[in-house]
Amino acid sequence: MSVENKVAIVTGGASGIGFQYALELLQNGLRAVTLADTDAAKGEEAVAKISNDFGADKVLFVETDVSVKVQLANAFKQTVEKFGNLDIVINNAGVMVEAIWEKMININLKGTIYSCILAMEEYFPKYKSGDEGIIVNTSSVAGLQEVPIFPFYATTKHAIIGLSKSLGTPQNYATTKTRVMTICPGPTVTPLMQDLENKAFNERYRALTGEFFKLVGDVGKPQTVDVVSKCMMKVIQEGSNGSIWVVENGEIYEIAPPDRKDMKK
């Protein structure tokens, strides 16, 4: 799929990986993008940057807490009111602070679920400009293995994979014409990776933070956001419905989880 002349929403799009996704999409011909984010100051900066580089008609910022249904619905509504279409939704908003695990579930998981419902059930059927809509949900390498340091964060990211696989089935595609994929970044240079010790649940978990990189694999130096955004384009352009993609060490590869019967001991 080409993103040329398409319209996208990127949650958590005012900075970090989300903002880089928006830039990458626009560089590849996207007609317009909505940045849905809680940080109004960063949102204004992002709009100024995109307007300067691509034109003021290319971007909309909507202050949005994805865990609040009415705010997320408003971001979708404002997108089609301004741009007329909606073709791509990248669910990127997320937090990793174990002490606020209920809020983390609301943002990482519930926000993603509601965004998928809005896209598949309400907006793509009426406003997509082509034959299919695209959803890319953000999991993590933490969604593919155990992470003793951040068990509650890992739980939300495991759930995202289950959500995407279940929505991204032939049965659902037949009726929604929506391709659903999952991207699983490894450690990346973003605020999410800063101050890890204070993001642990308590002292027992904090004692493990020195082992974090070993627990998520031998990744060496964390990758940069521009590398992840270029890999996102590959997922959109080439990813099949229900596919899962890992991005780590600047490399992207598709994975295929085994059937449960093949995992019998």
C-alpha positions as CSV (number, residue, x, y, z in Angstrom):
1,M,0.0,0.0,0.0
2,S,1.2,3.5,-0.8
3,V,0.5,6.2,1.7
4,E,0.3,8.9,-1.0
5,N,-2.8,11.1,-0.6
6,K,-3.9,9.2,2.5
7,V,-4.9,10.7,5.9
8,A,-3.6,9.3,9.2
9,I,-4.0,9.6,12.9
10,V,-1.0,9.0,15.1
11,T,-1.7,8.8,18.9
12,G,1.2,9.9,21.0
13,G,2.2,11.8,17.9
14,A,3.5,15.1,19.4
15,S,7.0,13.8,20.1
16,G,9.3,10.8,20.1
17,I,8.5,7.8,17.9
18,G,5.0,9.1,17.2
19,F,6.2,12.4,15.8
20,Q,8.9,10.6,13.7
21,Y,6.1,8.4,12.3
22,A,4.2,11.5,11.2
23,L,7.3,12.9,9.5
24,E,8.1,9.7,7.7
25,L,4.5,9.3,6.5
26,L,4.5,12.9,5.1
27,Q,7.9,12.4,3.5
28,N,6.3,9.4,1.7
29,G,3.4,11.4,0.3
30,L,0.8,11.3,3.0
31,R,-1.8,14.1,2.4
32,A,-2.4,14.9,6.1
33,V,-1.9,13.7,9.6
34,T,-3.5,14.3,13.0
35,L,-1.3,14.2,16.1
36,A,-3.4,13.1,19.1
37,D,-1.4,13.7,22.3
38,T,-1.8,15.0,25.8
39,D,1.2,17.4,25.6
40,A,-0.2,20.6,24.1
41,A,3.2,22.4,24.2
42,K,4.9,19.6,22.3
43,G,1.9,19.5,20.0
44,E,2.3,23.1,19.1
45,E,6.0,22.6,18.4
46,A,5.2,19.6,16.2
47,V,2.6,21.5,14.2
48,A,5.0,24.4,13.7
49,K,7.7,22.0,12.4
50,I,5.4,20.1,10.1
51,S,3.8,23.3,8.8
52,N,7.2,24.8,8.1
53,D,8.4,21.7,6.3
54,F,5.3,20.4,4.5
55,G,2.6,23.1,4.8
56,A,0.0,24.2,7.3
57,D,-2.7,22.2,5.6
58,K,-0.9,18.9,6.3
59,V,-1.3,18.7,10.1
60,L,-3.8,18.9,12.9
61,F,-3.1,18.6,16.6
62,V,-5.8,17.5,18.9
63,E,-5.1,17.4,22.7
64,T,-6.1,13.8,23.5
65,D,-5.9,11.4,26.4
66,V,-6.5,8.1,24.7
67,S,-7.8,6.6,27.9
68,V,-10.8,9.1,27.8
69,K,-13.2,7.9,25.2
70,V,-14.8,11.2,24.5
71,Q,-11.3,12.8,23.8
72,L,-10.2,10.0,21.5
73,A,-13.5,10.1,19.6
74,N,-13.1,13.9,19.3
75,A,-9.7,13.4,17.6
76,F,-11.3,11.1,15.0
77,K,-14.2,13.5,14.5
78,Q,-11.9,16.5,14.0
79,T,-9.7,14.6,11.6
80,V,-12.5,13.9,9.1
81,E,-14.0,17.4,9.6
82,K,-10.7,18.9,8.6
83,F,-9.4,16.5,6.0
84,G,-12.4,14.6,4.8
85,N,-10.9,11.2,5.0
86,L,-9.2,8.7,7.3
87,D,-7.2,5.8,6.0
88,I,-4.4,5.0,8.6
89,V,-4.4,4.8,12.4
90,I,-1.2,4.3,14.3
91,N,-1.8,3.5,17.9
92,N,1.4,4.6,19.4
93,A,0.5,6.3,22.7
94,G,1.8,4.5,25.7
95,V,3.4,4.8,29.2
96,M,5.7,2.6,31.3
97,V,5.3,3.4,35.0
98,E,4.5,0.4,37.0
99,A,3.2,2.2,40.1
100,I,0.3,3.6,38.0
101,W,-0.5,0.2,36.5
102,E,-4.2,0.9,36.3
103,K,-3.6,4.1,34.3
104,M,-1.1,2.2,32.2
105,I,-3.7,-0.4,31.3
106,N,-6.2,2.4,30.4
107,I,-3.7,4.1,28.1
108,N,-1.7,1.2,26.6
109,L,-4.6,-1.3,26.2
110,K,-8.0,0.3,26.6
111,G,-7.0,3.3,24.5
112,T,-5.8,1.0,21.8
113,I,-8.9,-1.1,21.9
114,Y,-11.2,2.0,21.6
115,S,-9.1,3.4,18.8
116,C,-9.5,0.2,16.9
117,I,-13.2,0.2,17.4
118,L,-13.5,3.8,16.2
119,A,-11.5,3.1,13.1
120,M,-12.9,-0.3,12.1
121,E,-16.6,0.2,13.1
122,E,-17.2,3.9,12.6
123,Y,-14.7,5.8,10.5
124,F,-13.0,3.6,7.9
125,P,-16.4,2.4,6.5
126,K,-17.4,6.0,5.9
127,Y,-14.2,7.9,5.3
128,K,-11.4,5.7,3.9
129,S,-10.3,6.9,0.5
130,G,-9.2,3.6,-0.9
131,D,-10.1,-0.1,-0.7
132,E,-8.8,-0.7,2.8
133,G,-8.0,0.9,6.1
134,I,-4.8,0.4,8.0
135,I,-4.2,0.0,11.7
136,V,-0.8,-0.4,13.2
137,N,-0.8,-1.2,17.0
138,T,2.3,-0.7,19.0
139,S,3.4,-3.5,21.2
140,S,7.1,-4.1,22.2
141,V,9.6,-6.8,22.5
142,A,8.3,-6.8,26.1
143,G,5.1,-8.2,24.6
144,L,6.9,-11.3,23.3
145,Q,8.6,-12.5,26.5
146,E,8.7,-12.3,30.2
147,V,10.0,-9.0,31.7
148,P,10.5,-9.5,35.5
149,I,11.3,-5.8,36.0
150,F,8.2,-4.4,34.3
151,P,5.5,-7.2,34.6
152,F,2.5,-4.9,34.3
153,Y,3.8,-3.0,31.3
154,A,4.7,-6.4,29.7
155,T,1.1,-7.5,30.3
156,T,-0.3,-4.6,28.4
157,K,2.1,-5.3,25.5
158,H,1.2,-9.0,25.4
159,A,-2.4,-8.0,25.3
160,I,-1.8,-5.7,22.3
161,I,-0.5,-8.7,20.3
162,G,-3.5,-10.8,21.2
163,L,-5.8,-7.9,20.1
164,S,-4.1,-7.3,16.8
165,K,-3.9,-11.0,15.9
166,S,-7.6,-11.5,16.7
167,L,-8.7,-8.4,14.8
168,G,-6.3,-9.1,12.0
169,T,-7.9,-12.3,10.8
170,P,-9.4,-13.1,7.4
171,Q,-12.9,-13.3,8.9
172,N,-12.6,-9.7,10.2
173,Y,-10.9,-8.4,7.0
174,A,-13.7,-9.8,4.9
175,T,-16.2,-7.5,6.6
176,T,-14.1,-4.5,7.6
177,K,-11.5,-4.3,4.8
178,T,-9.1,-3.2,7.5
179,R,-5.5,-4.5,7.7
180,V,-4.3,-4.8,11.3
181,M,-0.6,-5.2,12.0
182,T,1.6,-5.0,15.1
183,I,5.0,-3.4,15.5
184,C,7.3,-4.4,18.5
185,P,10.1,-2.0,19.0
186,G,13.1,-3.0,21.0
187,P,14.9,-0.4,23.3
188,T,14.7,2.9,21.5
189,V,16.0,6.4,22.5
190,T,12.8,7.9,23.8
191,P,11.6,9.3,27.2
192,L,10.1,5.9,27.9
193,M,13.6,4.5,28.3
194,Q,14.7,7.2,30.8
195,D,14.9,6.9,34.6
196,L,14.0,3.2,34.5
197,E,14.7,2.6,38.1
198,N,12.0,5.0,39.3
199,K,9.5,3.4,36.9
200,A,9.7,0.1,38.7
201,F,6.9,-0.9,41.0
202,N,8.9,-1.1,44.2
203,E,12.4,-1.7,45.6
204,R,12.2,-5.4,44.8
205,Y,11.7,-4.7,41.1
206,R,14.1,-1.7,41.2
207,A,16.9,-4.0,42.2
208,L,16.6,-5.7,38.8
209,T,16.8,-2.6,36.6
210,G,20.5,-3.1,36.0
211,E,19.6,-6.3,34.1
212,F,17.0,-4.7,31.9
213,F,18.9,-4.9,28.6
214,K,19.9,-8.5,29.2
215,L,16.3,-9.4,29.9
216,V,15.1,-7.9,26.6
217,G,17.9,-9.4,24.6
218,D,21.4,-8.4,23.6
219,V,20.4,-5.3,21.8
220,G,23.6,-3.3,22.3
221,K,23.0,0.4,21.9
222,P,19.3,1.5,21.8
223,Q,18.1,2.4,18.3
224,T,17.0,5.8,17.2
225,V,13.4,6.9,16.5
226,D,14.1,7.6,12.8
227,V,15.2,3.9,12.3
228,V,11.9,2.7,13.9
229,S,9.9,5.1,11.7
230,K,11.4,3.8,8.5
231,C,10.6,0.3,9.6
232,M,7.0,1.4,10.2
233,M,6.8,2.4,6.6
234,K,7.8,-1.2,5.6
235,V,5.0,-2.6,7.9
236,I,2.4,-0.3,6.3
237,Q,3.6,-1.0,2.7
238,E,4.3,-4.7,2.9
239,G,2.8,-6.1,6.1
240,S,0.1,-8.7,5.7
241,N,-3.1,-8.6,7.8
242,G,-2.4,-9.9,11.3
243,S,1.4,-9.8,10.9
244,I,3.8,-9.0,13.8
245,W,7.0,-7.1,13.2
246,V,10.0,-6.7,15.6
247,V,12.3,-3.7,15.2
248,E,15.5,-3.9,17.2
249,N,19.1,-3.0,16.6
250,G,17.9,-1.1,13.6
251,E,16.7,-4.3,11.9
252,I,13.1,-5.3,11.1
253,Y,11.8,-8.8,10.9
254,E,8.5,-10.5,10.9
255,I,7.7,-13.2,13.4
256,A,5.2,-16.0,13.4
257,P,4.2,-17.2,16.9
258,P,3.8,-21.0,16.9
259,D,0.5,-22.8,17.2
260,R,-0.2,-23.7,20.8
261,K,-0.1,-27.4,20.0
262,D,3.4,-27.1,18.7
263,M,4.4,-25.7,22.1
264,K,3.5,-28.9,24.0
265,K,6.3,-30.3,26.0
